């Protein structure tokens, strides 16, 4: 399996500094700063990138798990909310919410939930972030019904 990389550079102090992040693939290269991370800004931040990675990983893994179980996957759309809060006085990612809508014809809602819960615990990014609680809100937008 390949080893993936991303790189970041930071210049200056925490509040006045600025940085850039770049993905190996070249698909993204952009700035980040204190405001975009701890307040509201228009640049990226590490938590947003974690959210993108987790949403992408979960969507792919759920599609794979559903296909392996014999279902046809029309679409899996996942939105990740990454919560950054102070825990013991330190900024900490203390919750990730995965909000998923999936269009899977012919599956019963209970079976969909069972597979989605298993995927939530087993996708590679969930396993990498095992110390962070994950709240899954999986919604089936079509079913056998």
C-alpha positions in Angstrom: 0.0 0.0 0.0 1.3 3.5 -0.8 2.5 6.0 1.9 0.7 9.3 1.5 2.0 12.7 2.5 1.0 16.2 3.1 3.2 19.0 4.2 2.8 22.2 6.1 4.9 25.3 6.8 4.3 27.8 9.5 6.0 31.2 9.8 5.8 33.5 12.8 4.1 33.3 16.2 0.8 31.6 16.9 -1.6 34.6 16.5 0.3 36.7 13.9 1.9 33.9 11.9 0.7 32.2 8.8 1.2 28.9 7.1 0.5 26.8 4.0 -0.5 23.2 3.6 -0.1 21.2 0.5 -1.3 17.7 -0.5 1.0 15.2 -2.2 -1.4 14.9 -5.1 -1.4 18.6 -5.8 -5.2 18.7 -5.5 -4.9 21.3 -2.8 -2.4 23.9 -1.7 -3.5 26.8 0.4 -3.1 29.1 3.4 -4.1 28.7 7.0 -3.8 31.0 10.1 -4.9 31.5 13.7 -8.2 33.1 12.7 -9.1 30.3 10.3 -8.4 27.8 13.1 -9.6 29.3 16.4 -12.1 31.9 15.2 -13.9 32.3 11.8 -11.8 32.8 8.7 -11.7 32.0 5.0 -8.6 29.9 5.0 -8.3 26.2 5.8 -7.3 24.6 9.1 -6.1 21.2 10.3 -9.6 20.3 11.7 -11.3 21.0 8.3 -8.7 18.8 6.6 -9.4 16.0 9.2 -13.1 16.4 8.4 -12.5 16.0 4.7 -10.4 13.0 5.2 -12.9 11.3 7.6 -15.9 12.1 5.4 -14.2 10.8 2.3 -12.9 7.7 4.0 -16.2 6.9 5.6 -18.2 7.4 2.3 -15.8 5.1 0.4 -15.7 2.4 3.1 -19.5 2.4 3.5 -19.9 2.0 -0.2 -17.5 -0.9 -0.1 -19.2 -2.5 2.9 -22.7 -2.2 1.3 -21.5 -3.6 -2.0 -19.8 -6.5 -0.2 -23.1 -7.2 1.5 -24.8 -7.4 -1.9 -26.4 -4.0 -2.2 -26.2 -1.6 -5.1 -24.9 1.8 -4.0 -26.3 4.8 -5.8 -24.7 7.4 -3.6 -23.2 8.0 -0.1 -22.8 11.7 0.9 -21.1 12.4 4.2 -20.6 15.7 6.0 -18.1 15.7 9.0 -18.3 18.2 11.8 -15.0 18.3 13.7 -15.4 19.9 17.2 -12.4 21.7 18.5 -12.8 22.6 22.2 -10.6 23.3 25.2 -10.0 20.2 27.3 -7.9 20.6 30.4 -6.9 24.0 29.0 -5.6 22.6 25.6 -7.3 22.8 22.2 -8.6 19.3 21.5 -10.6 17.6 18.9 -13.2 16.1 21.2 -15.9 14.9 18.9 -16.5 14.2 15.2 -20.0 14.0 13.9 -20.5 12.0 10.6 -23.7 13.0 9.0 -24.4 10.6 6.1 -27.2 10.4 3.6 -27.1 7.2 1.4 -29.2 6.2 -1.5 -29.2 2.3 -1.4 -32.2 0.7 -3.2 -33.6 -2.4 -1.7 -32.0 -2.3 1.8 -34.0 -2.3 5.0 -33.3 0.6 7.3 -32.1 -1.7 10.2 -29.6 -3.5 8.0 -28.3 -0.1 6.7 -27.8 1.1 10.2 -26.0 -2.1 11.2 -23.6 -1.8 8.2 -23.1 2.0 8.7 -22.2 1.5 12.4 -19.7 -1.1 11.6 -18.2 1.1 8.9 -18.0 4.0 11.4 -15.8 1.9 13.7 -13.8 0.2 11.0 -12.8 2.8 8.3 -9.1 3.6 8.3 -9.5 7.2 9.4 -11.9 6.3 12.2 -9.3 3.8 13.4 -6.6 6.4 13.1 -8.7 8.8 15.2 -9.8 6.1 17.7 -9.3 8.4 20.7 -11.9 10.8 19.4 -15.6 10.0 19.9 -17.5 9.7 16.7 -21.2 10.4 16.5 -22.8 8.8 13.5 -26.1 10.1 12.0 -26.7 7.9 9.0 -29.9 8.4 7.0 -31.2 6.1 4.3 -32.8 8.3 1.6 -34.3 5.3 -0.2 -35.1 1.8 1.0 -37.0 -1.4 0.3 -40.1 0.2 1.6 
